[in-house]
Amino acid sequence: MKDGWLLLLDVWGKGCVSGQSEIIMTDVLGRMVEEIRYTPGVRLDVSDYPQGLYFYRLEADGRVLDVGRVLVE
């Protein structure tokens, strides 16, 4: 994370065919925090999230393309 932004990878580089994808953000307990439509180059601002560890899952074309975590301090 840099300056409150979560920078995500290009969905095309991860094998997205249709270009329709979404990001699902969850907290450490697995509760959904946010679900957004994702387009390449979008940046998700997590600076307003409460402090803690969050996980994201990038899904497209019925598949999980990428997963990761971000620590908000």
mmCIF file of the N, C-alpha and C atoms, coordinates in Angstrom:
data_MODEL
# 
_entry.id   MODEL 
# 
loop_
_atom_site.group_PDB 
_atom_site.id 
_atom_site.type_symbol 
_atom_site.label_atom_id 
_atom_site.label_alt_id 
_atom_site.label_comp_id 
_atom_site.label_asym_id 
_atom_site.label_entity_id 
_atom_site.label_seq_id 
_atom_site.pdbx_PDB_ins_code 
_atom_site.Cartn_x 
_atom_site.Cartn_y 
_atom_site.Cartn_z 
_atom_site.occupancy 
_atom_site.B_iso_or_equiv 
_atom_site.pdbx_formal_charge 
_atom_site.auth_seq_id 
_atom_site.auth_comp_id 
_atom_site.auth_asym_id 
_atom_site.auth_atom_id 
_atom_site.pdbx_PDB_model_num 
ATOM 1   N N  . MET A 1 1  ? 0.847   -1.171  0.000   1.00 0.00 ? 1  MET A N  1 
ATOM 2   C CA . MET A 1 1  ? 0.000   0.000   0.000   1.00 0.00 ? 1  MET A CA 1 
ATOM 3   C C  . MET A 1 1  ? 0.891   1.232   0.000   1.00 0.00 ? 1  MET A C  1 
ATOM 4   N N  . LYS A 1 2  ? 0.511   2.219   -0.771  1.00 0.00 ? 2  LYS A N  1 
ATOM 5   C CA . LYS A 1 2  ? 1.275   3.456   -0.816  1.00 0.00 ? 2  LYS A CA 1 
ATOM 6   C C  . LYS A 1 2  ? 0.300   4.621   -0.783  1.00 0.00 ? 2  LYS A C  1 
ATOM 7   N N  . ASP A 1 3  ? 0.481   5.521   0.158   1.00 0.00 ? 3  ASP A N  1 
ATOM 8   C CA . ASP A 1 3  ? -0.355  6.714   0.270   1.00 0.00 ? 3  ASP A CA 1 
ATOM 9   C C  . ASP A 1 3  ? -1.843  6.397   0.346   1.00 0.00 ? 3  ASP A C  1 
ATOM 10  N N  . GLY A 1 4  ? -2.201  5.308   0.998   1.00 0.00 ? 4  GLY A N  1 
ATOM 11  C CA . GLY A 1 4  ? -3.606  4.985   1.188   1.00 0.00 ? 4  GLY A CA 1 
ATOM 12  C C  . GLY A 1 4  ? -4.278  4.308   0.009   1.00 0.00 ? 4  GLY A C  1 
ATOM 13  N N  . TRP A 1 5  ? -3.550  4.003   -1.027  1.00 0.00 ? 5  TRP A N  1 
ATOM 14  C CA . TRP A 1 5  ? -4.138  3.373   -2.203  1.00 0.00 ? 5  TRP A CA 1 
ATOM 15  C C  . TRP A 1 5  ? -3.674  1.932   -2.316  1.00 0.00 ? 5  TRP A C  1 
ATOM 16  N N  . LEU A 1 6  ? -4.577  1.084   -2.682  1.00 0.00 ? 6  LEU A N  1 
ATOM 17  C CA . LEU A 1 6  ? -4.233  -0.300  -2.977  1.00 0.00 ? 6  LEU A CA 1 
ATOM 18  C C  . LEU A 1 6  ? -4.091  -0.401  -4.487  1.00 0.00 ? 6  LEU A C  1 
ATOM 19  N N  . LEU A 1 7  ? -2.904  -0.680  -4.966  1.00 0.00 ? 7  LEU A N  1 
ATOM 20  C CA . LEU A 1 7  ? -2.678  -0.763  -6.406  1.00 0.00 ? 7  LEU A CA 1 
ATOM 21  C C  . LEU A 1 7  ? -2.837  -2.212  -6.835  1.00 0.00 ? 7  LEU A C  1 
ATOM 22  N N  . LEU A 1 8  ? -3.694  -2.444  -7.800  1.00 0.00 ? 8  LEU A N  1 
ATOM 23  C CA . LEU A 1 8  ? -3.996  -3.810  -8.211  1.00 0.00 ? 8  LEU A CA 1 
ATOM 24  C C  . LEU A 1 8  ? -3.424  -4.126  -9.585  1.00 0.00 ? 8  LEU A C  1 
ATOM 25  N N  . LEU A 1 9  ? -3.219  -5.398  -9.820  1.00 0.00 ? 9  LEU A N  1 
ATOM 26  C CA . LEU A 1 9  ? -2.615  -5.842  -11.068 1.00 0.00 ? 9  LEU A CA 1 
ATOM 27  C C  . LEU A 1 9  ? -3.605  -5.765  -12.222 1.00 0.00 ? 9  LEU A C  1 
ATOM 28  N N  . ASP A 1 10 ? -3.081  -5.691  -13.414 1.00 0.00 ? 10 ASP A N  1 
ATOM 29  C CA . ASP A 1 10 ? -3.886  -5.647  -14.630 1.00 0.00 ? 10 ASP A CA 1 
ATOM 30  C C  . ASP A 1 10 ? -4.620  -6.975  -14.814 1.00 0.00 ? 10 ASP A C  1 
ATOM 31  N N  . VAL A 1 11 ? -5.940  -6.918  -14.988 1.00 0.00 ? 11 VAL A N  1 
ATOM 32  C CA . VAL A 1 11 ? -6.717  -8.147  -15.137 1.00 0.00 ? 11 VAL A CA 1 
ATOM 33  C C  . VAL A 1 11 ? -6.375  -8.879  -16.430 1.00 0.00 ? 11 VAL A C  1 
ATOM 34  N N  . TRP A 1 12 ? -5.964  -8.160  -17.459 1.00 0.00 ? 12 TRP A N  1 
ATOM 35  C CA . TRP A 1 12 ? -5.625  -8.824  -18.722 1.00 0.00 ? 12 TRP A CA 1 
ATOM 36  C C  . TRP A 1 12 ? -4.385  -9.689  -18.538 1.00 0.00 ? 12 TRP A C  1 
ATOM 37  N N  . GLY A 1 13 ? -3.432  -9.208  -17.776 1.00 0.00 ? 13 GLY A N  1 
ATOM 38  C CA . GLY A 1 13 ? -2.229  -9.977  -17.508 1.00 0.00 ? 13 GLY A CA 1 
ATOM 39  C C  . GLY A 1 13 ? -2.497  -11.215 -16.671 1.00 0.00 ? 13 GLY A C  1 
ATOM 40  N N  . LYS A 1 14 ? -3.643  -11.234 -15.994 1.00 0.00 ? 14 LYS A N  1 
ATOM 41  C CA . LYS A 1 14 ? -4.014  -12.376 -15.162 1.00 0.00 ? 14 LYS A CA 1 
ATOM 42  C C  . LYS A 1 14 ? -4.919  -13.362 -15.890 1.00 0.00 ? 14 LYS A C  1 
ATOM 43  N N  . GLY A 1 15 ? -5.251  -13.091 -17.147 1.00 0.00 ? 15 GLY A N  1 
ATOM 44  C CA . GLY A 1 15 ? -6.034  -14.037 -17.931 1.00 0.00 ? 15 GLY A CA 1 
ATOM 45  C C  . GLY A 1 15 ? -7.503  -13.697 -18.071 1.00 0.00 ? 15 GLY A C  1 
ATOM 46  N N  . CYS A 1 16 ? -7.900  -12.476 -17.814 1.00 0.00 ? 16 CYS A N  1 
ATOM 47  C CA . CYS A 1 16 ? -9.294  -12.071 -17.971 1.00 0.00 ? 16 CYS A CA 1 
ATOM 48  C C  . CYS A 1 16 ? -9.618  -11.974 -19.455 1.00 0.00 ? 16 CYS A C  1 
ATOM 49  N N  . VAL A 1 17 ? -10.692 -12.625 -19.883 1.00 0.00 ? 17 VAL A N  1 
ATOM 50  C CA . VAL A 1 17 ? -11.082 -12.625 -21.286 1.00 0.00 ? 17 VAL A CA 1 
ATOM 51  C C  . VAL A 1 17 ? -12.152 -11.577 -21.562 1.00 0.00 ? 17 VAL A C  1 
ATOM 52  N N  . SER A 1 18 ? -13.185 -11.528 -20.741 1.00 0.00 ? 18 SER A N  1 
ATOM 53  C CA . SER A 1 18 ? -14.335 -10.663 -21.012 1.00 0.00 ? 18 SER A CA 1 
ATOM 54  C C  . SER A 1 18 ? -14.116 -9.214  -20.602 1.00 0.00 ? 18 SER A C  1 
ATOM 55  N N  . GLY A 1 19 ? -13.195 -8.961  -19.709 1.00 0.00 ? 19 GLY A N  1 
ATOM 56  C CA . GLY A 1 19 ? -12.994 -7.609  -19.204 1.00 0.00 ? 19 GLY A CA 1 
ATOM 57  C C  . GLY A 1 19 ? -13.939 -7.244  -18.079 1.00 0.00 ? 19 GLY A C  1 
ATOM 58  N N  . GLN A 1 20 ? -14.843 -8.157  -17.727 1.00 0.00 ? 20 GLN A N  1 
ATOM 59  C CA . GLN A 1 20 ? -15.759 -7.918  -16.619 1.00 0.00 ? 20 GLN A CA 1 
ATOM 60  C C  . GLN A 1 20 ? -15.205 -8.621  -15.387 1.00 0.00 ? 20 GLN A C  1 
ATOM 61  N N  . SER A 1 21 ? -14.852 -7.831  -14.409 1.00 0.00 ? 21 SER A N  1 
ATOM 62  C CA . SER A 1 21 ? -14.277 -8.417  -13.205 1.00 0.00 ? 21 SER A CA 1 
ATOM 63  C C  . SER A 1 21 ? -14.700 -7.602  -11.998 1.00 0.00 ? 21 SER A C  1 
ATOM 64  N N  . GLU A 1 22 ? -14.458 -8.156  -10.828 1.00 0.00 ? 22 GLU A N  1 
ATOM 65  C CA . GLU A 1 22 ? -14.796 -7.452  -9.598  1.00 0.00 ? 22 GLU A CA 1 
ATOM 66  C C  . GLU A 1 22 ? -13.766 -7.747  -8.528  1.00 0.00 ? 22 GLU A C  1 
ATOM 67  N N  . ILE A 1 23 ? -13.656 -6.816  -7.599  1.00 0.00 ? 23 ILE A N  1 
ATOM 68  C CA . ILE A 1 23 ? -12.773 -6.961  -6.450  1.00 0.00 ? 23 ILE A CA 1 
ATOM 69  C C  . ILE A 1 23 ? -13.655 -7.121  -5.226  1.00 0.00 ? 23 ILE A C  1 
ATOM 70  N N  . ILE A 1 24 ? -13.358 -8.122  -4.431  1.00 0.00 ? 24 ILE A N  1 
ATOM 71  C CA . ILE A 1 24 ? -14.069 -8.333  -3.179  1.00 0.00 ? 24 ILE A CA 1 
ATOM 72  C C  . ILE A 1 24 ? -13.070 -8.141  -2.053  1.00 0.00 ? 24 ILE A C  1 
ATOM 73  N N  . MET A 1 25 ? -13.350 -7.167  -1.193  1.00 0.00 ? 25 MET A N  1 
ATOM 74  C CA . MET A 1 25 ? -12.498 -6.883  -0.036  1.00 0.00 ? 25 MET A CA 1 
ATOM 75  C C  . MET A 1 25 ? -13.167 -7.471  1.195   1.00 0.00 ? 25 MET A C  1 
ATOM 76  N N  . THR A 1 26 ? -12.400 -8.200  2.006   1.00 0.00 ? 26 THR A N  1 
ATOM 77  C CA . THR A 1 26 ? -12.918 -8.760  3.253   1.00 0.00 ? 26 THR A CA 1 
ATOM 78  C C  . THR A 1 26 ? -11.993 -8.382  4.400   1.00 0.00 ? 26 THR A C  1 
ATOM 79  N N  . ASP A 1 27 ? -12.558 -8.409  5.603   1.00 0.00 ? 27 ASP A N  1 
ATOM 80  C CA . ASP A 1 27 ? -11.729 -8.159  6.780   1.00 0.00 ? 27 ASP A CA 1 
ATOM 81  C C  . ASP A 1 27 ? -11.135 -9.476  7.256   1.00 0.00 ? 27 ASP A C  1 
ATOM 82  N N  . VAL A 1 28 ? -10.413 -9.427  8.346   1.00 0.00 ? 28 VAL A N  1 
ATOM 83  C CA . VAL A 1 28 ? -9.702  -10.604 8.845   1.00 0.00 ? 28 VAL A CA 1 
ATOM 84  C C  . VAL A 1 28 ? -10.659 -11.724 9.281   1.00 0.00 ? 28 VAL A C  1 
ATOM 85  N N  . LEU A 1 29 ? -11.917 -11.378 9.560   1.00 0.00 ? 29 LEU A N  1 
ATOM 86  C CA . LEU A 1 29 ? -12.913 -12.380 9.945   1.00 0.00 ? 29 LEU A CA 1 
ATOM 87  C C  . LEU A 1 29 ? -13.683 -12.928 8.746   1.00 0.00 ? 29 LEU A C  1 
ATOM 88  N N  . GLY A 1 30 ? -13.342 -12.466 7.546   1.00 0.00 ? 30 GLY A N  1 
ATOM 89  C CA . GLY A 1 30 ? -13.997 -12.946 6.343   1.00 0.00 ? 30 GLY A CA 1 
ATOM 90  C C  . GLY A 1 30 ? -15.261 -12.197 5.969   1.00 0.00 ? 30 GLY A C  1 
ATOM 91  N N  . ARG A 1 31 ? -15.560 -11.115 6.670   1.00 0.00 ? 31 ARG A N  1 
ATOM 92  C CA . ARG A 1 31 ? -16.754 -10.322 6.356   1.00 0.00 ? 31 ARG A CA 1 
ATOM 93  C C  . ARG A 1 31 ? -16.464 -9.405  5.173   1.00 0.00 ? 31 ARG A C  1 
ATOM 94  N N  . MET A 1 32 ? -17.402 -9.350  4.221   1.00 0.00 ? 32 MET A N  1 
ATOM 95  C CA . MET A 1 32 ? -17.214 -8.492  3.057   1.00 0.00 ? 32 MET A CA 1 
ATOM 96  C C  . MET A 1 32 ? -17.249 -7.031  3.479   1.00 0.00 ? 32 MET A C  1 
ATOM 97  N N  . VAL A 1 33 ? -16.240 -6.292  3.066   1.00 0.00 ? 33 VAL A N  1 
ATOM 98  C CA . VAL A 1 33 ? -16.133 -4.872  3.367   1.00 0.00 ? 33 VAL A CA 1 
ATOM 99  C C  . VAL A 1 33 ? -16.586 -4.057  2.162   1.00 0.00 ? 33 VAL A C  1 
ATOM 100 N N  . GLU A 1 34 ? -16.205 -4.505  0.983   1.00 0.00 ? 34 GLU A N  1 
ATOM 101 C CA . GLU A 1 34 ? -16.526 -3.769  -0.234  1.00 0.00 ? 34 GLU A CA 1 
ATOM 102 C C  . GLU A 1 34 ? -16.477 -4.716  -1.420  1.00 0.00 ? 34 GLU A C  1 
ATOM 103 N N  . GLU A 1 35 ? -17.358 -4.467  -2.380  1.00 0.00 ? 35 GLU A N  1 
ATOM 104 C CA . GLU A 1 35 ? -17.356 -5.215  -3.636  1.00 0.00 ? 35 GLU A CA 1 
ATOM 105 C C  . GLU A 1 35 ? -17.518 -4.191  -4.751  1.00 0.00 ? 35 GLU A C  1 
ATOM 106 N N  . ILE A 1 36 ? -16.550 -4.137  -5.651  1.00 0.00 ? 36 ILE A N  1 
ATOM 107 C CA . ILE A 1 36 ? -16.616 -3.136  -6.715  1.00 0.00 ? 36 ILE A CA 1 
ATOM 108 C C  . ILE A 1 36 ? -16.325 -3.767  -8.067  1.00 0.00 ? 36 ILE A C  1 
ATOM 109 N N  . ARG A 1 37 ? -16.907 -3.184  -9.099  1.00 0.00 ? 37 ARG A N  1 
ATOM 110 C CA . ARG A 1 37 ? -16.570 -3.550  -10.465 1.00 0.00 ? 37 ARG A CA 1 
ATOM 111 C C  . ARG A 1 37 ? -15.155 -3.061  -10.712 1.00 0.00 ? 37 ARG A C  1 
ATOM 112 N N  . TYR A 1 38 ? -14.364 -3.864  -11.354 1.00 0.00 ? 38 TYR A N  1 
ATOM 113 C CA . TYR A 1 38 ? -12.966 -3.519  -11.576 1.00 0.00 ? 38 TYR A CA 1 
ATOM 114 C C  . TYR A 1 38 ? -12.698 -3.340  -13.057 1.00 0.00 ? 38 TYR A C  1 
ATOM 115 N N  . THR A 1 39 ? -12.027 -2.275  -13.401 1.00 0.00 ? 39 THR A N  1 
ATOM 116 C CA . THR A 1 39 ? -11.530 -2.069  -14.755 1.00 0.00 ? 39 THR A CA 1 
ATOM 117 C C  . THR A 1 39 ? -10.027 -1.840  -14.654 1.00 0.00 ? 39 THR A C  1 
ATOM 118 N N  . PRO A 1 40 ? -9.268  -2.272  -15.644 1.00 0.00 ? 40 PRO A N  1 
ATOM 119 C CA . PRO A 1 40 ? -7.815  -2.122  -15.573 1.00 0.00 ? 40 PRO A CA 1 
ATOM 120 C C  . PRO A 1 40 ? -7.410  -0.678  -15.294 1.00 0.00 ? 40 PRO A C  1 
ATOM 121 N N  . GLY A 1 41 ? -6.482  -0.527  -14.383 1.00 0.00 ? 41 GLY A N  1 
ATOM 122 C CA . GLY A 1 41 ? -5.962  0.787   -14.050 1.00 0.00 ? 41 GLY A CA 1 
ATOM 123 C C  . GLY A 1 41 ? -6.678  1.480   -12.905 1.00 0.00 ? 41 GLY A C  1 
ATOM 124 N N  . VAL A 1 42 ? -7.793  0.914   -12.434 1.00 0.00 ? 42 VAL A N  1 
ATOM 125 C CA . VAL A 1 42 ? -8.508  1.531   -11.319 1.00 0.00 ? 42 VAL A CA 1 
ATOM 126 C C  . VAL A 1 42 ? -7.682  1.375   -10.048 1.00 0.00 ? 42 VAL A C  1 
ATOM 127 N N  . ARG A 1 43 ? -7.795  2.355   -9.173  1.00 0.00 ? 43 ARG A N  1 
ATOM 128 C CA . ARG A 1 43 ? -7.103  2.290   -7.883  1.00 0.00 ? 43 ARG A CA 1 
ATOM 129 C C  . ARG A 1 43 ? -8.148  2.356   -6.788  1.00 0.00 ? 43 ARG A C  1 
ATOM 130 N N  . LEU A 1 44 ? -8.040  1.473   -5.848  1.00 0.00 ? 44 LEU A N  1 
ATOM 131 C CA . LEU A 1 44 ? -8.991  1.388   -4.751  1.00 0.00 ? 44 LEU A CA 1 
ATOM 132 C C  . LEU A 1 44 ? -8.410  2.097   -3.537  1.00 0.00 ? 44 LEU A C  1 
ATOM 133 N N  . ASP A 1 45 ? -9.099  3.112   -3.052  1.00 0.00 ? 45 ASP A N  1 
ATOM 134 C CA . ASP A 1 45 ? -8.648  3.886   -1.896  1.00 0.00 ? 45 ASP A CA 1 
ATOM 135 C C  . ASP A 1 45 ? -9.071  3.170   -0.617  1.00 0.00 ? 45 ASP A C  1 
ATOM 136 N N  . VAL A 1 46 ? -8.092  2.746   0.173   1.00 0.00 ? 46 VAL A N  1 
ATOM 137 C CA . VAL A 1 46 ? -8.387  2.070   1.438   1.00 0.00 ? 46 VAL A CA 1 
ATOM 138 C C  . VAL A 1 46 ? -8.031  2.953   2.632   1.00 0.00 ? 46 VAL A C  1 
ATOM 139 N N  . SER A 1 47 ? -7.721  4.218   2.380   1.00 0.00 ? 47 SER A N  1 
ATOM 140 C CA . SER A 1 47 ? -7.280  5.103   3.458   1.00 0.00 ? 47 SER A CA 1 
ATOM 141 C C  . SER A 1 47 ? -8.379  5.381   4.475   1.00 0.00 ? 47 SER A C  1 
ATOM 142 N N  . ASP A 1 48 ? -9.642  5.203   4.079   1.00 0.00 ? 48 ASP A N  1 
ATOM 143 C CA . ASP A 1 48 ? -10.731 5.453   5.024   1.00 0.00 ? 48 ASP A CA 1 
ATOM 144 C C  . ASP A 1 48 ? -11.151 4.192   5.780   1.00 0.00 ? 48 ASP A C  1 
ATOM 145 N N  . TYR A 1 49 ? -10.517 3.066   5.502   1.00 0.00 ? 49 TYR A N  1 
ATOM 146 C CA . TYR A 1 49 ? -10.807 1.832   6.243   1.00 0.00 ? 49 TYR A CA 1 
ATOM 147 C C  . TYR A 1 49 ? -10.236 1.952   7.656   1.00 0.00 ? 49 TYR A C  1 
ATOM 148 N N  . PRO A 1 50 ? -10.892 1.347   8.636   1.00 0.00 ? 50 PRO A N  1 
ATOM 149 C CA . PRO A 1 50 ? -10.297 1.280   9.976   1.00 0.00 ? 50 PRO A CA 1 
ATOM 150 C C  . PRO A 1 50 ? -8.971  0.504   9.915   1.00 0.00 ? 50 PRO A C  1 
ATOM 151 N N  . GLN A 1 51 ? -8.092  0.770   10.853  1.00 0.00 ? 51 GLN A N  1 
ATOM 152 C CA . GLN A 1 51 ? -6.814  0.056   10.887  1.00 0.00 ? 51 GLN A CA 1 
ATOM 153 C C  . GLN A 1 51 ? -7.063  -1.442  10.972  1.00 0.00 ? 51 GLN A C  1 
ATOM 154 N N  . GLY A 1 52 ? -6.233  -2.192  10.274  1.00 0.00 ? 52 GLY A N  1 
ATOM 155 C CA . GLY A 1 52 ? -6.343  -3.644  10.326  1.00 0.00 ? 52 GLY A CA 1 
ATOM 156 C C  . GLY A 1 52 ? -5.849  -4.289  9.049   1.00 0.00 ? 52 GLY A C  1 
ATOM 157 N N  . LEU A 1 53 ? -5.974  -5.593  9.021   1.00 0.00 ? 53 LEU A N  1 
ATOM 158 C CA . LEU A 1 53 ? -5.551  -6.398  7.885   1.00 0.00 ? 53 LEU A CA 1 
ATOM 159 C C  . LEU A 1 53 ? -6.776  -6.728  7.038   1.00 0.00 ? 53 LEU A C  1 
ATOM 160 N N  . TYR A 1 54 ? -6.668  -6.517  5.732   1.00 0.00 ? 54 TYR A N  1 
ATOM 161 C CA . TYR A 1 54 ? -7.758  -6.786  4.804   1.00 0.00 ? 54 TYR A CA 1 
ATOM 162 C C  . TYR A 1 54 ? -7.244  -7.685  3.685   1.00 0.00 ? 54 TYR A C  1 
ATOM 163 N N  . PHE A 1 55 ? -8.155  -8.413  3.094   1.00 0.00 ? 55 PHE A N  1 
ATOM 164 C CA . PHE A 1 55 ? -7.825  -9.319  2.004   1.00 0.00 ? 55 PHE A CA 1 
ATOM 165 C C  . PHE A 1 55 ? -8.645  -8.939  0.782   1.00 0.00 ? 55 PHE A C  1 
ATOM 166 N N  . TYR A 1 56 ? -8.058  -9.075  -0.391  1.00 0.00 ? 56 TYR A N  1 
ATOM 167 C CA . TYR A 1 56 ? -8.814  -8.826  -1.614  1.00 0.00 ? 56 TYR A CA 1 
ATOM 168 C C  . TYR A 1 56 ? -8.741  -10.045 -2.521  1.00 0.00 ? 56 TYR A C  1 
ATOM 169 N N  . ARG A 1 57 ? -9.794  -10.187 -3.312  1.00 0.00 ? 57 ARG A N  1 
ATOM 170 C CA . ARG A 1 57 ? -9.885  -11.269 -4.286  1.00 0.00 ? 57 ARG A CA 1 
ATOM 171 C C  . ARG A 1 57 ? -10.361 -10.642 -5.595  1.00 0.00 ? 57 ARG A C  1 
ATOM 172 N N  . LEU A 1 58 ? -9.628  -10.845 -6.652  1.00 0.00 ? 58 LEU A N  1 
ATOM 173 C CA . LEU A 1 58 ? -9.981  -10.347 -7.972  1.00 0.00 ? 58 LEU A CA 1 
ATOM 174 C C  . LEU A 1 58 ? -10.568 -11.511 -8.761  1.00 0.00 ? 58 LEU A C  1 
ATOM 175 N N  . GLU A 1 59 ? -11.838 -11.370 -9.174  1.00 0.00 ? 59 GLU A N  1 
ATOM 176 C CA . GLU A 1 59 ? -12.534 -12.431 -9.899  1.00 0.00 ? 59 GLU A CA 1 
ATOM 177 C C  . GLU A 1 59 ? -12.965 -11.932 -11.266 1.00 0.00 ? 59 GLU A C  1 
ATOM 178 N N  . ALA A 1 60 ? -12.890 -12.821 -12.256 1.00 0.00 ? 60 ALA A N  1 
ATOM 179 C CA . ALA A 1 60 ? -13.365 -12.505 -13.606 1.00 0.00 ? 60 ALA A CA 1 
ATOM 180 C C  . ALA A 1 60 ? -13.643 -13.804 -14.337 1.00 0.00 ? 60 ALA A C  1 
ATOM 181 N N  . ASP A 1 61 ? -14.644 -13.763 -15.188 1.00 0.00 ? 61 ASP A N  1 
ATOM 182 C CA . ASP A 1 61 ? -14.973 -14.925 -16.017 1.00 0.00 ? 61 ASP A CA 1 
ATOM 183 C C  . ASP A 1 61 ? -15.175 -16.185 -15.177 1.00 0.00 ? 61 ASP A C  1 
ATOM 184 N N  . GLY A 1 62 ? -15.722 -16.036 -13.981 1.00 0.00 ? 62 GLY A N  1 
ATOM 185 C CA . GLY A 1 62 ? -15.995 -17.181 -13.115 1.00 0.00 ? 62 GLY A CA 1 
ATOM 186 C C  . GLY A 1 62 ? -14.773 -17.781 -12.452 1.00 0.00 ? 62 GLY A C  1 
ATOM 187 N N  . ARG A 1 63 ? -13.657 -17.070 -12.492 1.00 0.00 ? 63 ARG A N  1 
ATOM 188 C CA . ARG A 1 63 ? -12.419 -17.577 -11.895 1.00 0.00 ? 63 ARG A CA 1 
ATOM 189 C C  . ARG A 1 63 ? -11.825 -16.548 -10.956 1.00 0.00 ? 63 ARG A C  1 
ATOM 190 N N  . VAL A 1 64 ? -11.048 -17.025 -10.007 1.00 0.00 ? 64 VAL A N  1 
ATOM 191 C CA . VAL A 1 64 ? -10.271 -16.136 -9.137  1.00 0.00 ? 64 VAL A CA 1 
ATOM 192 C C  . VAL A 1 64 ? -8.938  -15.903 -9.836  1.00 0.00 ? 64 VAL A C  1 
ATOM 193 N N  . LEU A 1 65 ? -8.655  -14.632 -10.159 1.00 0.00 ? 65 LEU A N  1 
ATOM 194 C CA . LEU A 1 65 ? -7.432  -14.295 -10.885 1.00 0.00 ? 65 LEU A CA 1 
ATOM 195 C C  . LEU A 1 65 ? -6.285  -13.901 -9.977  1.00 0.00 ? 65 LEU A C  1 
ATOM 196 N N  . ASP A 1 66 ? -6.614  -13.312 -8.845  1.00 0.00 ? 66 ASP A N  1 
ATOM 197 C CA . ASP A 1 66 ? -5.558  -12.843 -7.956  1.00 0.00 ? 66 ASP A CA 1 
ATOM 198 C C  . ASP A 1 66 ? -6.124  -12.690 -6.555  1.00 0.00 ? 66 ASP A C  1 
ATOM 199 N N  . VAL A 1 67 ? -5.293  -12.903 -5.575  1.00 0.00 ? 67 VAL A N  1 
ATOM 200 C CA . VAL A 1 67 ? -5.641  -12.664 -4.176  1.00 0.00 ? 67 VAL A CA 1 
ATOM 201 C C  . VAL A 1 67 ? -4.467  -11.956 -3.522  1.00 0.00 ? 67 VAL A C  1 
ATOM 202 N N  . GLY A 1 68 ? -4.763  -11.239 -2.470  1.00 0.00 ? 68 GLY A N  1 
ATOM 203 C CA . GLY A 1 68 ? -3.696  -10.553 -1.760  1.00 0.00 ? 68 GLY A CA 1 
ATOM 204 C C  . GLY A 1 68 ? -4.212  -9.960  -0.472  1.00 0.00 ? 68 GLY A C  1 
ATOM 205 N N  . ARG A 1 69 ? -3.329  -9.276  0.193   1.00 0.00 ? 69 ARG A N  1 
ATOM 206 C CA . ARG A 1 69 ? -3.702  -8.656  1.467   1.00 0.00 ? 69 ARG A CA 1 
ATOM 207 C C  . ARG A 1 69 ? -3.093  -7.268  1.530   1.00 0.00 ? 69 ARG A C  1 
ATOM 208 N N  . VAL A 1 70 ? -3.710  -6.444  2.366   1.00 0.00 ? 70 VAL A N  1 
ATOM 209 C CA . VAL A 1 70 ? -3.216  -5.087  2.564   1.00 0.00 ? 70 VAL A CA 1 
ATOM 210 C C  . VAL A 1 70 ? -3.386  -4.734  4.034   1.00 0.00 ? 70 VAL A C  1 
ATOM 211 N N  . LEU A 1 71 ? -2.387  -4.105  4.592   1.00 0.00 ? 71 LEU A N  1 
ATOM 212 C CA . LEU A 1 71 ? -2.415  -3.676  5.984   1.00 0.00 ? 71 LEU A CA 1 
ATOM 213 C C  . LEU A 1 71 ? -2.667  -2.177  6.014   1.00 0.00 ? 71 LEU A C  1 
ATOM 214 N N  . VAL A 1 72 ? -3.746  -1.773  6.677   1.00 0.00 ? 72 VAL A N  1 
ATOM 215 C CA . VAL A 1 72 ? -4.065  -0.354  6.829   1.00 0.00 ? 72 VAL A CA 1 
ATOM 216 C C  . VAL A 1 72 ? -3.591  0.065   8.209   1.00 0.00 ? 72 VAL A C  1 
ATOM 217 N N  . GLU A 1 73 ? -2.702  1.048   8.248   1.00 0.00 ? 73 GLU A N  1 
ATOM 218 C CA . GLU A 1 73 ? -2.134  1.502   9.525   1.00 0.00 ? 73 GLU A CA 1 
ATOM 219 C C  . GLU A 1 73 ? -2.598  2.893   9.858   1.00 0.00 ? 73 GLU A C  1 
# 
